[in-house]
Amino acid sequence: MRFSALLITAAVVVSGNDLLANAATFQRREISEPVQVCHAKLREATTELTAVRDGVSEFTSSAGYFAALGVQSKEQSLDGILRETSELCCRGLSISMSDEETDASIDIISPMIDEAIGALQMIGDKKPEFDNTPLTTILVKNDIKSMERHTKSLLDCFSQESPEDRYTTIRDLSHKLGDAFSSARFTYGI
């Protein structure tokens, strides 16, 4: 008898898990494939932004030029990912996004913006360290300009393809990031 109760409980749990899996699949279908691909690239960019922020945080001028090149390598990787993300997302968002797609995009873009702001603040904080390492400040300036160009392009695409009632949210994220870039440009005299 106890075995039968255990078997019935297991069957109910398995059925419940199947329903949850089907519900997740159904929910995911509300987001078109191009937007899902874009979201994957946005997550990749967020991960790389974290790596750049951490690399900049750990950098000291006493570590020398080769350590600066290590940070530069991470920034170049980020630049490539941001360029790919911008191109892919802007091409994939050639039609207006649904409310669900826009909300999901905002949920992914917001942490990316926060990571970008954190990286820019760290780059600003580390300017004296970069200034003490030959040629490094020039590399950082170029990276700031490139990162700004790609993120601006990306946010412009999202704002153009989003429903009007979500435009304010995306605009606010864009302004928040723009302020961080302004601060970094001021700090580096760009």
Backbone torsions as a table, in degrees:
resi	resn	phi	psi	omega
1	MET	NA	-43.5	179.9
2	ARG	-64.2	-37.6	178.9
3	PHE	-62.5	-40.5	179.2
4	SER	-64.1	-42.2	179.1
5	ALA	-63.7	-40.5	178.8
6	LEU	-65.2	-40.8	179.2
7	LEU	-64.9	-41.9	179.0
8	ILE	-65.3	-43.1	178.9
9	THR	-61.1	-43.8	179.2
10	ALA	-62.6	-40.7	179.4
11	ALA	-63.9	-40.6	179.1
12	VAL	-65.8	-43.0	179.1
13	VAL	-62.6	-45.5	179.2
14	VAL	-62.4	-43.7	178.7
15	SER	-62.3	-42.1	178.8
16	GLY	-62.5	-40.9	178.2
17	ASN	-65.8	-37.4	176.7
18	ASP	-62.8	-41.3	178.5
19	LEU	-63.2	-42.5	178.4
20	LEU	-63.8	-42.2	178.9
21	ALA	-63.5	-42.9	178.6
22	ASN	-65.5	-38.3	178.5
23	ALA	-65.2	-40.9	178.5
24	ALA	-64.0	-41.9	177.8
25	THR	-63.4	-43.2	179.5
26	PHE	-61.8	-45.1	-179.0
27	GLN	-63.3	-40.7	-178.6
28	ARG	-65.0	-28.4	-179.9
29	ARG	-68.3	-17.1	178.1
30	GLU	-71.3	-14.5	179.1
31	ILE	-107.1	121.8	-176.0
32	SER	-62.7	158.0	-178.2
33	GLU	-59.9	-44.0	178.5
34	PRO	-59.6	-36.7	179.5
35	VAL	-71.5	-37.2	176.6
36	GLN	-62.8	-41.0	178.3
37	VAL	-64.3	-42.1	176.8
38	CYS	-59.7	-44.2	179.8
39	HIS	-60.5	-38.8	178.6
40	ALA	-63.2	-41.5	178.4
41	LYS	-67.8	-36.6	177.4
42	LEU	-63.0	-40.5	177.4
43	ARG	-64.5	-39.8	177.8
44	GLU	-63.0	-41.6	178.1
45	ALA	-63.7	-39.9	178.6
46	THR	-62.2	-43.0	178.3
47	THR	-61.8	-42.7	-179.5
48	GLU	-69.4	-35.4	175.3
49	LEU	-60.2	-40.3	177.4
50	THR	-62.6	-42.2	179.1
51	ALA	-63.3	-40.2	178.6
52	VAL	-65.7	-47.7	179.5
53	ARG	-57.0	-45.5	179.9
54	ASP	-65.4	-40.3	178.4
55	GLY	-63.8	-42.4	177.7
56	VAL	-65.5	-41.7	-180.0
57	SER	-58.8	-39.1	-177.0
58	GLU	-81.1	-14.0	-175.3
59	PHE	-71.0	138.0	169.8
60	THR	-134.6	147.5	-179.1
61	SER	-63.9	-27.4	178.8
62	SER	-66.4	-20.0	177.5
63	ALA	-73.3	-19.2	172.8
64	GLY	88.6	-176.7	-174.2
65	TYR	-64.1	-36.3	-178.7
66	PHE	-67.2	-33.9	174.9
67	ALA	-67.2	-37.7	176.8
68	ALA	-63.6	-38.5	177.1
69	LEU	-65.6	-31.4	175.3
70	GLY	-63.8	-42.8	176.1
71	VAL	-65.1	-42.9	179.1
72	GLN	-59.2	-39.3	178.4
73	SER	-61.2	-42.5	177.4
74	LYS	-64.9	-39.7	179.2
75	GLU	-67.5	-36.0	176.9
76	GLN	-67.4	-39.0	175.9
77	SER	-62.1	-44.4	177.1
78	LEU	-60.5	-43.7	179.8
79	ASP	-57.9	-44.9	178.3
80	GLY	-63.0	-42.8	179.6
81	ILE	-66.3	-42.4	178.7
82	LEU	-64.5	-39.9	177.9
83	ARG	-62.6	-48.4	178.6
84	GLU	-61.3	-43.2	-178.8
85	THR	-63.0	-45.6	179.8
86	SER	-61.3	-47.6	-179.7
87	GLU	-64.1	-46.6	-177.6
88	LEU	-64.8	-47.5	-177.2
89	CYS	-68.3	-41.6	-179.5
90	CYS	-66.6	-36.9	176.8
91	ARG	-70.4	-40.4	-178.3
92	GLY	-73.9	-20.3	-178.9
93	LEU	-100.4	37.6	-176.9
94	SER	-74.6	-7.8	174.1
95	ILE	-121.0	157.3	-178.4
96	SER	-61.1	140.3	-179.7
97	MET	-85.5	149.8	175.7
98	SER	-74.9	169.1	176.2
99	ASP	-58.5	-43.3	-179.0
100	GLU	-63.1	-43.3	179.7
101	GLU	-65.1	-40.8	179.5
102	THR	-65.5	-45.0	179.3
103	ASP	-61.8	-42.9	178.2
104	ALA	-64.4	-38.9	178.7
105	SER	-64.4	-43.5	178.9
106	ILE	-62.1	-39.2	178.6
107	ASP	-63.4	-26.1	179.3
108	ILE	-92.2	-37.4	-178.5
109	ILE	-69.5	-37.9	-176.8
110	SER	-55.7	-50.6	177.3
111	PRO	-65.2	-31.3	177.6
112	MET	-64.4	-42.9	178.2
113	ILE	-62.1	-43.6	178.8
114	ASP	-60.3	-41.9	177.6
115	GLU	-65.7	-40.0	178.7
116	ALA	-63.8	-42.7	178.4
117	ILE	-63.0	-43.2	177.5
118	GLY	-60.7	-42.0	179.0
119	ALA	-65.2	-43.0	179.7
120	LEU	-65.1	-40.4	177.1
121	GLN	-62.8	-42.3	179.6
122	MET	-65.4	-39.9	177.1
123	ILE	-61.7	-40.8	176.7
124	GLY	-64.5	-44.0	-179.9
125	ASP	-63.1	-31.8	-175.6
126	LYS	-91.7	6.4	-178.5
127	LYS	-54.1	-45.2	178.5
128	PRO	-58.0	-37.0	178.2
129	GLU	-66.7	-42.1	178.8
130	PHE	-67.3	-39.1	179.2
131	ASP	-61.6	-29.6	-179.2
132	ASN	-84.0	0.9	179.2
133	THR	-117.7	115.7	-174.5
134	PRO	-50.4	136.7	174.9
135	LEU	69.6	-8.3	-173.4
136	THR	-69.8	-40.9	-177.4
137	THR	-60.3	-38.3	178.5
138	ILE	-61.7	-43.2	178.7
139	LEU	-62.6	-43.1	-179.0
140	VAL	-63.7	-42.4	178.5
141	LYS	-57.8	-45.5	179.5
142	ASN	-63.1	-39.0	179.1
143	ASP	-65.8	-39.6	178.4
144	ILE	-61.3	-47.0	-179.5
145	LYS	-61.1	-44.1	-178.9
146	SER	-66.0	-45.3	179.7
147	MET	-61.0	-40.2	179.2
148	GLU	-64.9	-43.4	-179.5
149	ARG	-59.7	-46.2	-176.9
150	HIS	-70.9	-41.5	-179.3
151	THR	-70.2	-35.2	177.7
152	LYS	-64.1	-45.0	178.1
153	SER	-59.0	-44.1	-179.5
154	LEU	-62.6	-48.2	-179.4
155	LEU	-67.6	-32.9	175.8
156	ASP	-61.8	-42.4	178.3
157	CYS	-61.3	-46.2	-179.6
158	PHE	-63.1	-41.2	-178.2
159	SER	-68.2	-34.7	-179.7
160	GLN	-71.2	-32.0	-174.6
161	GLU	-100.0	0.7	-178.4
162	SER	-89.1	152.9	174.5
163	PRO	-59.1	148.3	-175.8
164	GLU	-54.3	-38.2	-176.7
165	ASP	-71.4	-8.2	176.8
166	ARG	-103.6	-6.7	-176.3
167	TYR	-58.2	-42.0	-178.5
168	THR	-59.3	-41.7	179.9
169	THR	-62.7	-45.8	-179.5
170	ILE	-68.1	-39.3	177.6
171	ARG	-61.4	-42.3	179.2
172	ASP	-62.8	-41.0	176.2
173	LEU	-62.7	-41.6	179.7
174	SER	-63.4	-42.6	178.6
175	HIS	-65.6	-40.1	178.5
176	LYS	-59.9	-45.7	178.1
177	LEU	-68.4	-40.2	178.0
178	GLY	-58.8	-39.4	177.2
179	ASP	-62.3	-40.7	179.1
180	ALA	-66.0	-39.4	176.7
181	PHE	-66.8	-39.7	177.8
182	SER	-59.1	-43.0	178.9
183	SER	-63.2	-44.2	179.4
184	ALA	-65.2	-41.2	178.4
185	ARG	-63.0	-42.1	178.6
186	PHE	-62.6	-47.1	-179.2
187	THR	-58.6	-39.7	-176.8
188	TYR	-95.7	2.1	178.4
189	GLY	65.1	37.6	-178.9
190	ILE	-88.9	NA	NA
